[in-house]
């Protein structure tokens, strides 16, 4: 899923992704889309191919989903249409899916369990 999304950042959905870059972000939207697309391709391939650093890739993926969340908030706040999110209601509902992506990335890679274990070891 991430690799496909990353490739689409760089090809077919570039304009749609640019629409999600907040107006206030001080970097050219195309640069943001290209960099985030490359990151998604790398994360997706890492999740598919890397067994040993899976927890690290899971944490990086969860962090990536947190970092791009302001774009989702901006899409809602600015009323920007992209990816079929053409009403405030649709854009608002989408906001609730980003935390699920964060949790999915952490849970499915064992990162959540590793973080809890590290916390217990500290305590």
Number of C-alpha atoms within 10 A of each C-alpha: 9 17 20 13 19 24 17 19 25 19 12 11 16 18 16 17 23 19 19 24 24 19 14 7 12 9 11 11 19 17 11 18 24 20 14 19 24 18 18 24 21 17 21 20 16 18 22 11 11 13 11 8 12 18 23 18 23 26 21 17 26 22 15 17 19 14 10 14 15 16 18 19 18 19 23 23 13 13 15 20 17 17 13 9 17 13 13 16 10 13 23 17 12 15 16 10 11 17 15 13 15 18 16 17 24 24 17 14 20 16 22 18 14 16 14 11 12 11 10 9 8 7 6
